[in-house]
Amino acid sequence: MSIIDIKFTINDFLLNQESLQNNNKYSCPICCEFIYKKSIYQCKSGHFACQGCWETSLKNKKECMICRIKVNLINDLSRCLVIEQFFSKEECFWCDKIVRLKSLQEHEYQWL
């Protein structure tokens, strides 16, 4: 019997990431990457983007990438906690317990 190196996690199977990624409301509007496990910031007008896009943009221009409102520093932005919290918890497939997403894989291994 040989050991096979698996390159997937339980989360890859439980979260239908393909359908989430195809939905624009779950993607950064700048880099179009899926915002799962990313810090999301928004300007005073409510336009959001991932932290990486804000940091890159603020090096070049001190404004929102969408509405051009003045933004000097990343500290001038607020975290978009609603979006972050949407992805922070998930129901366990095995026991229906709501678990923090970063702990879900470890939690579900106890059921295997």
Sequence and secondary structure as in RCSB ss.txt:
>XXXX:A:sequence
MSIIDIKFTINDFLLNQESLQNNNKYSCPICCEFIYKKSIYQCKSGHFACQGCWETSLKNKKECMICRIKVNLIN
DLSRCLVIEQFFSKEECFWCDKIVRLKSLQEHEYQWL
>XXXX:A:secstr
         HHHHHS HHHHHTSGGGB TTT  B TT  EEE TT  EEEHHHHHHHHHH SB TTT  B  SGG
GSEE HHHHHHTTEEE TTT  EEEHHHHHHHHHTT 
